[in-house]
Amino acid sequence: MSYLVNKDGYYGEFGGAYVPEILHKCVEDLQKQYLGIIESEDFQKEYNLLLRDYVGRPSPLYYANRLSEKYGARIYLKREDLNHTGAHKINNTVGQILIAKKMGKTRIIAETGAGQHGVATATVCALMNMKCVVYMGATDVKRQHVNVEKMKMLGATVVPVESGNKTLKDATNEAIRDWCCNPADTFYIIGSTVGPHPYPDMVARLQSVISKEIKEQILEKEGRDYPDYLIACVGGGSNAGGTVYHYIDDEKVKIVLAEAGGLGVDSGKTAATIALGQVGILHGAKSYVIQSEDGQIEEPYSISAGLDYPGIGPMHANMAAHKRAQIIPVNDDEAIAAAFELTRLEGIIPALESAHALGVLPKMKFKPEDVVVLTVSGRGDKDLETYLNYYGK
């Protein structure tokens, strides 16, 4: 059994493409073309050149000496925070805009929560001289206003979304509505391993540069090309998808995913989708969804805008269903404490999303010889006000 996508676009029972009829042709065209484009020599040459010279890859694999000492294992940090635009999101947007160009699209839309995907999309649209519209929940516009200003500076139109609880789910709804109205010229750059097939697979493939580099870097540092543990945070799941991609079928590597516990899994103010979710359809795919008894999507909550989502990518749902990954909810206060700990032990200020992955460490029991790779998916500049208001004054 493989945990990667099958030929029909499913991960076990999860995935597929459940889209309005008006989008069927757009999605079908993408399904037919994406693999051929990604695997072509022209694409690979241009993509890898941009990753190296524009994004700044490979990102370092850093041995965190003081963190390792505290938690009794050999802990390495995969430093996606050092990429251009400050997160892993750029790996995916560079790839998707190249696909959009090859498909003849002239207008780009995107959704964003924490703003990192919005900034990454606006960045590549500036680079490629393409129109860009980014949908962002009005709540997130306020709490991530620095990223909003970056998007505007890059030439993007930022549309605040006032529906629902005005966060990532609602931004995604509006982006899909836009796509329905403009299917001919518009390419939707989805920021995570969610949405109808082929998006979960396409995003995971573009992010798989993370695990490809981990294999090479850990071999150099430890004399073997695999760690004992991989740890990443999950909202939709793109940094986690990239972190585990080349290891997902290697059972000797343990996978640990941190989801946003919010104020507690049983508090009613949470985004712990795998802990609470039921199988349902959200944004074009079958996965675990936080929903009411009659199938209505519940409003999620997390202090982290990037994890504030009531669903999970089908790749991760399948891993959870088959116990391939251990899923650990990390609450707001635990994530904040973990962020301050990394800052003061290693001099690295992580994004709030990444802080949830760090919040797993006190919940684990490692052996001294265990090799652990934890992906720091983004840097914390965008979250400084939240950190200081919550804990740091």
FIZAGU-683168 format. One record per residue: residue in three letters; z, y, x of N, C-alpha, C, O in turn. Coordinates in steps of 0.001 Angstrom, whole numbers, plus 500000, padded with zeros to 6 digits. Atoms other than C-alpha are relative to their C-alpha. Layout:
<sites>
ALAZYXZYXZYXZYX ...
</sites>
This chain:
<sites>
MET500000498793500840500000500000500000500000501247500867500770501344501823 SER499982498707499326499152503498501209500592501049499066500384501017497853 TYR499425498897500775501056506575500093499045501199499927499366502215499311 LEU500997498939500089497933508711500561499186499841498714499296498830498020 VAL500727499966501267495589509579497704498974498872499923498395498490500940 ASN501052501007500152493278506900496255498687500668499588498626501884499412 LYS501337499442500250489588507320495442499901500730498655498985501524498442 ASP500022499348501314490412508430491882500884501246499929501009501871498876 GLY499187498787499979492723511245492977501441499788499592502114500736499187 TYR498620500304500381496032509497492287500819499517501194500314498877502117 TYR498993500557499102499148508794494316500864499092499124501768499572498440 GLY499329500857500975500414505726492480499630500469498598498448500585498273 GLU500280499523501363500768506943488884499839501515499921499534502051498855 PHE499958498539500015500852510613489910498699500608500516498010500018501348 GLY501185499284499533498040513132490383498987500166498897499337500497497764 GLY501075499846500973494677513220488639499597501446499806500082502340500499 ALA500494498647500291492888516238487203499967500207498495499062499728497811 TYR499869499721501429493982517441483759499726501493499804500639502316499875 VAL500394498587500019492039520683483296499248500331498714498662499449498087 PRO500792499591501163490514522710480456498517499733500248498053499726501388 GLU501420500331499879486888521895479748499231501060500786498301500734501525 ILE500712498923499326485789525289481053500099499893501528499235500402502242 LEU499822500155498550487117524366484530499506498659500521499523498409501726 HIS500344501357499585485842520811484559498935499997501091499045499266502075 LYS501089499985499011482646521653486454500484500526501353500109499991502396 CYS499456499453498733484512523780489061500755498924500771500557498738501972 VAL499175501019499355486961520983489757499134498830500457499332498294501548 GLU500881501117499646484260518302489736499148500346501227498975499517502120 ASP500784499573498834482093520306492169500842499923501277500374499460502317 LEU499110500030498845485074520659494501500306498557500410500323498240501599 GLN499745501413499706485877516932494225498833499380500760499027498608501698 LYS501192500591499384482312516067495186499740500526501411499162499827502243 GLN500406499354498750482081518487498114501078500097501079500748500182502262 TYR498980499598499031485482518974499774500081499090501216500226499572502340 LEU499864500915498864485607515837501918498821500129500960499001500151502178 GLY501188499830499153482048516219503172500068501262500837499698501264502011 ILE499864498734499271482736519836504115501060499885501086500807500237502238 ILE498893500079499040486106519145505800499643499114501189500011499417502324 GLU500314500951498933484720516216507798498756500367500793498431499692501771 SER501225499621499297481541518027508891500322500613501361501377501217501550 GLU499814499480498633481144518998512538500114501518499997500938502083500715 ASP499976498527500064480448522655511655501368500510499545501936501419500151 PHE498702499574500516483641522986509593501085499782501048501864500691501334 GLN498946500327499040485834521252512168499981500934501205501031501333501711 LYS500117499099498842484511523426514979500549501379499653501346501938500407 GLU499565498653500383485070526708513100501488500018499656502213500934500043 TYR498597500092500420488407525611511605500929499901501215501911500637501312 ASN499130500206498834489895524409514895500003501200500937501015501492501575 LEU500052498788499184488708527518516733500901501089499410501622501772500138 LEU499140499011500659490419529749514148501474499615500112502325500476500333 LEU498610500431499842493587527648514268500523500349501394501669500770501545 ARG499561499735498625493720528088518030500073501502500300501102502001500756 ASP500111498619499524492592531679518547500503501037499009500829502156499404 TYR499578499034501016493586533331515252501413499699499507502252500595499419 VAL498680500403500503496573531360513936501007499883501138502187500192500965 GLY499113500147498845497996530648517398500540498598500190501627498418500738 ARG499569501377499858498213526867517279499602499457501372498679499972502003 PRO498951500740500691499572524530518426501311500779499931501646501532500845 SER498670499395500087502952525724517172500959499156500841500803497936500902 PRO499109500759499112505792524746519552500866498982499260501207499159498091 LEU498958500925500432508044521737519095501187500260500916501172499896502092 TYR498889499466499201511363523162520262501229499098499894501668498763498793 TYR498763500782500001514381521088521304501179500947499783501461501810500615 ALA498898499107500373517345522753519579501297499444500594501946498587499995 ASN498913500583499218520089522102522117501358500108499287502080499118499167 ARG498677499807500614523109523603520322500079499334498620501121498798498243 LEU500045500683501295522034522294516901500148498487500196500842497815499434 SER499912501432499686521605518831518444501437499604500346501938498563499922 GLU498614500266499592525059519022519969500918499948498773501794499088498678 LYS499135499929501179526630519963516638499844498774499096500829498248498576 TYR500241501070500978524961517209514569499812498619500631499523497653499926 GLY499964501305499353524970514424517158498700499239499962498693498026499748 ALA501317500642499934521230513730517396499096500874500865499484501967501277 ARG500976499221499234518143514893519297499093500718498996498133500138498487 ILE500675499262501071516877517622516944498946500943500578499232501803501412 TYR501120499127499637513491519243517414499588500813498776499619500323497647 LEU500485499122501065512213522172515367498503500226500169498056500686501220 LYS501428499703499991508517522372514514499842501430499513500127501729498353 ARG499875498557500191508030526133514721498792500601499269498027501367499854 GLU501063499390500809505595526995511913500253501482499746499343502220499369 ASP499671498574500152507420530330511718499292500864501036499201502081500869 LEU500661499231498941505548531347514882498496500160499779497819500798500585 ASN501417499797500330502103531142513256499735501459499616500644502181499207 HIS500440498724500561500135534296512450500343500022498505500096499042497802 THR499475499742501352501554535655509128501369499379499767501949499575498700 GLY498598500390500058504863533897509806500353498752499229501522498544498905 ALA499703501239500729504523530559507998498850499015500166497811499327500748 HIS501013501055499971502581527320507662498819500308499086497756499708499245 LYS501005499780501048500549528753504762498609500321500560497603499975499940 ILE501272499582499417497820530132507041499119498802500362497894498915500333 ASN500791501197499668496749526590508074499076499639498844497917499277499045 ASN500712500372501213495642525962504500499002501072499572497882500747499180 THR500902498949500493494129529350503649498773500148500897497678500412500400 VAL501160499972499095491907529363506751499010498910499602497805499151499521 GLY500881501109500379490558525963505728499344500205498654498142499981498508 GLN500566499862501343490120526735502035498972501124499906498002501005499158 ILE501002498922500100488284530017502580498690499590500663497619500040500255 LEU501234500533499409485822528226504849499280499100498992498053499121498906 ILE500589500845501040485277525691502039499372500879498914498263500606498453 ALA500524499081501021484840528546499524498669500615500433497728500700499644 LYS501248499408499482482195530178501731498859498995499954497743499329499555 LYS501055501020499964480282526924502128499550499613498588498446499099498405 MET500370500272501396480322526514498319499371501219499325499037501166498142 GLY500671498817500527478860530002497855500849500885499117500303501708498382 LYS499115499161500811481920531592496203500194501356500671500148501465501896 THR499911498637499456482422535343496602501316500701499670501573501800500160 ARG498747499378500436485826536034495007501110498962500104500940497809499706 ILE498875500907499783489203534516495869501179500429499122501499501614499027 ILE498731499744500683492289534216493669501062499060500572500749498007501128 ALA498886500822499516495717532857494577501240500328499188501328501369498538 GLU498661499764500537499264532489493285500955500062501191500667499511502253 THR499008500024498924502336533193495373501397500170499416501579500814498382 GLY498597499856500394506120532919495073500720500864501009501023502027500742 ALA499331499238498938507786533972498310499082501047500621499538501922501357 GLY500952499028499461504633535899499175499297499539501255498320500161501672 GLN500626500441498745503781533905502312498582499492499766497690499762500570 HIS501357500464500299500787532200500685499118501179499601497940501223499954 GLY500769498805500359499703535527499194499564500779501222498415501209501319 VAL500337499288498755499847537197502589498948499223500786497999499808501308 ALA500964500821499254498002534278504205498619500048499350497604500079500047 THR501281499919500703495298534413501508499364501375500198498172501474500492 ALA500519498643499781494932538200501765499497500169501431498509500862501675 THR500382499912498588494733537820505544498616499398500248497771500016500895 VAL501297500633499747491826535361505520498888500665499195497727500638499606 CYS501011499258500756490047537366502814499565501255500761498386501609500759 ALA500354498861499138490215540431505085499119499526501148498124500166501487 LEU500759500559498878488950538278507944498569499661499607497635499889500377 MET501320500479500445486032536916505907499288500971499058498214500663498543 ASN500612498972500840485314540099503898499714499487498585498586499565498097 MET500136500491501368485947538564500465501019500674499093502124501004499525 LYS499076499420500981487513540022497309501184499065499796501039497843499827 CYS498782500806500101491098538878496792500913500542498909501249501726498903 VAL499020499655501031493395538889493742501146498987500098500923497777500064 VAL498830500870499874496941537521494088500923500215498802501321501343498513 TYR499065499953501117499135536696491080501397499652500501501591498681501231 MET498634500159499507502877537019491656500962500383498878500810501437498261 GLY499023499691501028505796536863489246500708501316500262501024501636501408 ALA499392498676499834507365540272488614501376499912500683501751500808501440 THR498711500202499317510780538902489710499794499883501500500546500457502288 ASP500286500203498577509252537826493025499433501256500652499663501504501836 VAL500513498731499472507429541146493429501159500872500477501065501532501512 LYS498832499193499619510860542823493515500720499417501210501067500149502136 ARG499187500562498924512623540352495801499206499730501273499789499411502309 GLN500836500210498806509671539995498201499062501195500194497880501023500489 HIS500880498826500030508395543581498196499315500264501342498239500862501371 VAL500649499807498687507660543607501958498685499220500043497671499733500515 ASN501238500782500028505127540810501482498983500593499028497780500517499273 VAL500911499338500939503667542650498475499262501144500703498049501294500557 GLU500628498881499275503045545714500663499024499507501060497991500134501295 LYS500932500574499022501460543522503345498686499607499326497606499883499848 MET501208500415500721499038542063500777499133501204499643497913501181499806 LYS500755498785500369498067545524499564499339500621501229498191501059501170 MET500545499440498762497589546737503134498771499215500474497841499776501053 LEU501111500872499615495272543766503731498809500108499042497762499505499277 GLY501117499761500912493129544891500772500013499166498741499068499227497954 ALA499917500838501203494284542430498097500502500805498809501240501777498970 THR499423499494501243494958543328494473501141499061499609500923497865499419 VAL498839500805500385498473542123493576500293500256498528500504501397498117 VAL499779499887501442498997541414489869501391499461499672501612498254499767 PRO498677500491500402502670541264488750499913499294498642499291499802497709 VAL500053500801501230503152538594486064501323500142499269502386499886499835 GLU498792499686500776505614539466483279500425498879499050501438499011498364 SER499662501080500940505628536176481338501047499060500589501288499060501796 GLY499020500991499555508284533429481488501173500644500716501652501708500323 ASN498940499359499212510978534046484061499421500748501194500137501103502131 LYS500697499093499070508364535937486132500072499508501439500278500295502362 THR499972500564498654508290533553489105498744499161500223497717499397499586 LEU501181500704499504505932531028490728499233499256498914498003499298498893 LYS500672500714501090505194528894487653499116500942499193497982500613498845 ASP500710499033500845504141531975485714498810500615500743497768500888500146 ALA501109499507499179502009533295488576498864498978500009497690499342499930 THR501012501062499999500217529934488683499274499958498655498054499803498612 ASN500629499962501334499605530068484913498941501089499925497837500857499431 GLU500931498860500086497951533483485240498788499792500906497670500159500544 ALA501128500267499101495832532419488223499025499022499342497809499182499453 ILE500865500975500680494529529454486201499234500675498863498063500369498638 ARG500703499259501069493716531788483276498835500804500577497744500831500008 ASP501055499230499333491739534011485646498830499077500352497669499404500107 TRP501026500963499595489872530969486982499165499563498799497948499416498905 CYS500712500377501226488986529945483405498998501081499578497939500770499032 CYS500867498886500411487455533405482826498883500280500996497882500906500648 ASN500967499668498937485539533555486127499631498766500826499745498788502051 PRO500213501238499241484512530002487047498814500037500959498803499301501945 ALA501248500072499223481091530800488516500160500510501433499699499866502376 ASP499966499385498667481941533089491449501351499877500698501487500270501857 THR498622499937499513485685532480491929500460498660500571500209497602499993 PHE499356501165499391487461530043494246501503500236499967501989501276500413 TYR498545499903500094491152529399493586500610499312501215500551498088501336 ILE499290500561498849493059528940496855501433499705499575502282500596499557 ILE498644500416500363496109526965495724500813499848501285500311499352502293 GLY499194499928498783498990527319498177500806498774500310501419498696501374 SER499151501152499765500666523960497810499292498722499588498152498752499125 THR500593501303500322500056520247497251500182499704498519500658498634498138 VAL499909500117501457499943520796493487498626500290499404497670500587500120 GLY501260499708500671497234521283490887499153498744499835499544497656500258 PRO500873501152500249494344519042489849499396499468501290499189500219502244 HIS500749500563498873492707516635492293498680500755500125498012500940499108 PRO499555500464498683491410517377494930501030500891500697501289500694501884 TYR499133499053499297493907520192495633501149499350500773501333499676501945 PRO498898500566499214496949518061496583499533499339501293500170499484502336 ASP500525500661498799494843516014499002499391501009500963499591500910502174 MET500654499000499146492842518986500295501040500813500772500899501020501977 VAL498962499209499335495962521050501039500743499154501031501015499622502136 ALA499306500880499053497730518076502660499153499747501242499676499744502357 ARG500891500215498846494691517395504877499967501235500901500005501117502126 LEU500062498779499198494526521038505965501324500271500698501344500826501796 GLN498679499832499380498277521089506656500336498867500979501300498972501737 SER499673501156499159498157517729508465499903500296501486500299499476502313 VAL499958499570498598497578519622511693501440500014500510501672499838501706 ILE498583499976499605501403519869511704500409498641500562500935498565501673 SER499575501322499524501998516107511980499116499496501137499572498721501978 LYS500871500362498865498995515670514284500592500540501303500638499842502315 GLU499382499402498809500654518058516733501346499364500320501677499161501488 ILE498701500648499757504082516456516251499797498707500787500541498434501729 LYS500260501271499306502618513096517353499760500231501493500303499521502340 GLU500326499716498591501235514610520557501212500572500728501491500189501864 GLN498893499300499342504271516793521297501210499097500202501874499178501236 ILE498826500867499875506951514160520645499744498908501042500675498453501705 LEU500359500960498950505077511691522881500282500596501372500826499931502255 GLU499774499312498724505210514224525691501493500157500292501921500032501439 LYS498587499695499780508913514962525152500902498761499985501920498725500677 GLU499110501152500190510332511561524162499393498673500456500072497646500461 GLY500634501233499536507811509023525466499559499074498882499156497941499145 ARG500539500735501153506899507821521949499463501016499004499926502156498955 ASP500709499009500828504670509407519327500559500116498583499871500602497685 TYR499405499893501329507060509192516375501486500321500122502135499885501072 PRO498556499782500059510536510490515487500656498936499123499965498150498474 ASP499282500867500938513224508536513653500089500644498619500071499955497598 TYR499887499258501267513522511261510986499040501184499996498866501864501007 LEU500724498758500276511223513921509558500719500695498855501030500064497845 ILE499297499235501037512911516675507523499188501253499664498742501973500557 ALA500710498792500441511205519386505448500492500373498612501067499549497900 CYS499666499561501358511796521462502323498814499753499072497667499703499517 VAL501070500168500991509828520890499100500208500917498802501283500952498202 GLY500109499288501268508880523256496302498811499334499326498965498424498511 GLY501216500752500343505279522312495643499752498912501027499342497803500685 GLY499989501042498983505298520511498966498976500077501109498668499046501707 SER501071499983499005502643521801501387500486499835501434499854499120502212 ASN499549500189498613504699522096504584500512498573500191500343497983501258 ALA499541501385499927506301518732503799498809499041500071498826498078500837 GLY501194500840499967502888517202503102499368499969501375498956498913501854 GLY500553499934498655501625518404506462500878499337501038500381498738501992 THR499041500578499050504776517272508265499953498477499989500075497844501037 VAL499930501473500107504623513692506976498637499323500031498572498097500121 TYR501322500564500277500850513205506659499652498810500902499260497754500407 HIS500395501060499068500246511119509789501069498919500172500878497960500919 TYR498916500983499921503517509218509346500300499333498661501152498447498586 ILE499579500372501357503553508592505609499981498488499776500784497969499001 ASP500069501457500156502560504916505898500721499250501122500653498023501194 ASP499263500606498882504702504294509005501477499889499609502233500851499743 GLU498673500169500604507907502845507530501154500167500991502302500333500580 LYS498891499822499048509871503146510778500441501462500108501492501760500677 VAL499636498576500034509871506933510307500631500311498648499991500152497609 LYS499303499648501241512450508037507729499628501431499607499588502323500455 ILE500400498688500515511409510990505542501119500538499109501572499860498186 VAL498938499352500774514027513395504163499466501342499497499035502181500288 LEU500521498777500606513001516153501753501120500738499282501885500146498521 ALA498970499154500615515236519044500676499376500780498854498410501518499052 GLU500465499176501117514695520487497219501081500992499606502245500846499979 ALA499109498875500275516265523613495793500990499660498892500602499522497731 GLY498959500300500979519582522836494064500421501203499191501062501053498150 GLY499590498795500726520060526457492991501509500141499968502164500115501010 LEU498541499899500156523580526847491608500646498629499791501842498532499518 GLY499515501365500189523904523056491342499071499244499070498568499807498098 VAL500951500795500778521794520237489923500353499979498513499459499970497667 ASP499580500078501408523855520131486706500359501356499397500945501422498316 SER499574498662500434524289523908486366499075500623498962499450501586498291 GLY501005499348500833521145524634484360499262501106500722498325501695500183 LYS500667498986499158520167527038487158499602499304501295500288499407502311 THR500399500837498870518238524787489523498492499820500016497818500054499013 ALA501414500379499891514792523813490793499886498614500623498900498302501292 ALA499954501356499427515749520235491762499150499064499139499677498287498343 THR500941500697500878512650518687490191500121498488500095500079497800499075 ILE499972501457499861512949515193491633501309499438499450501336498348498879 ALA498710500448500539516635514943490723500005499993498476500599499105497865 LEU499906499816501455516076516102487122498718499707499243498738499514498027 GLY501294499996500665512380515779486420499648498708499289500154497632499608 GLN500604501126500698510542513504484038498501500063500221497963501126500532 VAL501450500010499811506916512433484292499349500872498928499611500713497735 GLY500695499107500924504727515114482738498793500606500682498479500276501826 ILE501186499312499470501662517293483245500352501460500238500855502136499341 LEU499799498587499698501952520649484989498877500470500911498608499854501943 HIS501044499379499188499137522824486333498947498994500469498516499007501622 GLY501162500845499746496522520099486123500257498655500625499302497942500934 ALA499712501298499387498329517070487564501207499349499343502081500028498806 LYS498836500750500471500734514328486488500999499892501144500647499479502249 SER498971500059498972504008514534488389501365500034499322501463499903498102 TYR498681499736500576507739515008487927500082501481499643499679502346500421 VAL499910498637500512508434518126485876501371500180499353501863499279498675 ILE498771499680500726511647519787484713499593500478498609499021501558498459 GLN500459499680501355511081519772480948501051499599498973501934498784499239 SER499075500299501085512936519665477666499615498676499332498600498070499674 GLU500262501269500677513110516636475370498659499994499269498029498946499126 ASP501285499942500699510051517865473475498849500406500917497779500788500442 GLY501080499812499039508042518377476682499720501427500402498714501686501062 GLN500190498609499592508438522149477112500541500200501424501618499711501764 ILE499594499773498613508618523303480746501246500872500031501272501946499430 GLU498768499227499851512123524490481622499820501039501109499053500832502049 GLU500062498975498969512598527672483639500858499559501192502041499264501022 PRO499222500394498832513655526791487193500749501190500581500513502332500189 TYR499321498921499276515988528787489432500279499557501436500747498445501684 SER499550500143498616516419529091493178500086501383500614499330502283500247 ILE499934498746499250517484531894495470498739500185500835498410501301501237 SER501225499991499200514297530990497364498777500078499092498527499169498301 ALA501174499819500864511141532335495708498952498916500216498229498562499285 GLY501006501011499701508995529711497435500335498616499475499457497754499421 LEU499596501310500528510981526779495994500310500054498508500697499049497913 ASP499620499733501393511504528258492515498891499520499062498190500327498451 TYR501148500599500695509095525852490778500483498760499251501249497978499816 PRO499465501108500799509695523294487981499252498678500189499461497732499430 GLY500759501219499728507321520689489449500087499620501463500845500211502233 ILE500065500477498618506551518832492667498614499394500188498037498867499237 GLY501303500591499754503324517702494311500002498499499730501020497840499946 PRO500058501429500323502135514214493246500230499088501198500734497976501041 MET499715500793498800502285512971496848501498499759500138501934498647500435 HIS498550500088499823506014513698496944500659499260498837501645498547499023 ALA499486500748501152506630512388493426499857498500500241500765497725499943 ASN500241501409499726505105509081494478500930499478501090501446498365500988 MET499058500416498949507192508948497667501404499830499431502116498891499787 ALA498665500093500610510322509594495610500104498769499100501101498048499140 ALA499977501124500940509416507002492957500110498659500721500735497726500215 HIS499995501253499243508922504314495618501021500009501137500987499149502018 LYS498920499909499008511932505392497720499475500107501435500158499732502388 ARG500534499771498640509648506247500650500697501185500651500834501241501874 ALA499291498825499490511494509551500990501372500091499356501554499730498193 GLN498680499682500538515147510448500582499974501461499578499616502334500368 ILE500050498633500542515446513538498379501424500526499887502275499892499264 ILE498656499440500005518476515785498866499953501429499452499318502294500055 PRO499912498614500479519180518860496702500923500817500910501985500348501320 VAL499199499072499195520485521815498718500190501267499171499217501907498774 ASN499701498847500844522231524594496786499821501313500757499733501334501985 ASP500183498672499404521816528337497375500980500263501138500582500660502233 ASP498991499649498999525101528723499242499882499129501247500158499589502355 GLU500193500893498857524384525704501456498812500448500846498859500384502075 ALA501183499524499276520946527082502365500313501281500781499909501425501935 ILE499630498759499321522349530527503191500856499703501233500621500261502304 ALA499135500359498871525054528997505399499192499366501122499431499648502296 ALA500835500659498992522454526846507174499125501006500740498893500870501942 ALA500823498968499360520270529895507833500812500781501030500340501034502139 PHE499153499274499052523143531782509444500383499119501185500503499603502311 GLU499667500917498906524049528701511470498858499920501013499092500010502218 LEU501139500063499068520536528389512934499856501308500765499602501318501969 THR500131498683499366520427532108513615500991500151501147500652500678502207 ARG498948499755499006523684532043515538500079498914501071500602499151502160 LEU500023501050498984523225528727517321498747500044500865498801499751502059 GLU501259500104499274519562529039518297499221501316500082498183501379500741 GLY500725498731499950518557532687517758498699499988499232497753500686499596 ILE501202500106500840515998531772515076500410500295498561501240499587497992 ILE499712499659501404516115533455511645498937499327499135497775499732499168 PRO500997500732500790514431531024509214499776500629498635500616501378498137 ALA500235499654501401512833531686505851501007499253499124501514498199499506 LEU499088500653500940515032530844502860499530498594499632500347497699499418 GLU500526501326500304512714527920502114500411499017501099500947497947500813 SER499652500852498869513218526456505601501497499763500088501935498703500534 ALA498539500134499961516964527068505303500474498826499149501512498230499437 HIS499637501159500815517040524398502584499846498704500808500663497792500682 ALA500155501182499135515688521843505080501161499914500986501689498830501232 LEU498855499963499075518386522920507547501293499617499288502196499045499899 GLY498812500327500780520956522522504776500210498509499791501270498090499327 VAL499882501460500067520288518774504838500872499460501138501553498447500977 LEU499377500553498789521760518361508336501471499616499810501862498537500256 PRO498600500401500182525478518416507315500175498791499072501246498183499042 LYS499915501107500950524691515751504680499528498675500602499585497637499944 MET500552501186499356523200513278507181500994499389500974501898500067501463 LYS499224500706498973524795510673509460499008499489501042498328498487500818 PHE500925500380498947522796510468512687500709499202501094501923499294501270 LYS499526500618498762523182508266515747499579500894501164498580501605501050 PRO500324499097498888523171510050519143498572499842500515497980500802501006 GLU501359500227499477519828508455520070498900500339498996497717500276499331 ASP501013499678501008518094509475516826499209501245500389499770502258500808 VAL500894498855499783515091511760517280499616500555498628499047499852497793 VAL500194499346501296514835514232514403499030501163500179499209501987501076 VAL500898498836500010511939516633513722500151500692498656499917500091497608 LEU499812499181501205512667519399511211499012501155500041498953501892501025 THR501002498939500044509908521771510148500612501306499499501090501398498369 VAL499640498634500397510851525447510123498720500628499471497891501117500239 SER501290499682500619508128526375507657499638501476500067498461501827499994 GLY500295498573499965508481530158507900501149500790500598502259500281500754 ARG498957499166499409510391533023509419500657500879498937500103501109497862 GLY499139499405501008513116534982507683499903501499499809500728502077499100 ASP500113498545500166511920538589507939500004500397498527500680501347498130 LYS500174499673501414510984538571504244501292499845499201501410500387498102 ASP498780500327500736514474537343503261501236500718500509502347500405500080 LEU498838499368499385516706539644505284500916500665498983502138500551499081 GLU499167499330501007517878541670502290500836498989499226502018499219498967 THR499272501050500721518827538492500428501140499458500851502265499312500373 TYR498954500512499108520719537142503438501168500976500105502331500591499983 LEU498938499016499761522621540354504007500788500295498718502006500471498757 ASN499288499770501256523415540930500337500914498836499637501977499031499048 TYR499272501200500422524642537368499904501202499719500895502266499327500416 TYR499054500649499088526607536643503034500316500800501260501363500613501880 GLY499936499562498612526077538766506052500574501367500275500666501754501440 LYS499529498636499736527515542251505577501402499988500572501962501048500856 
</sites>
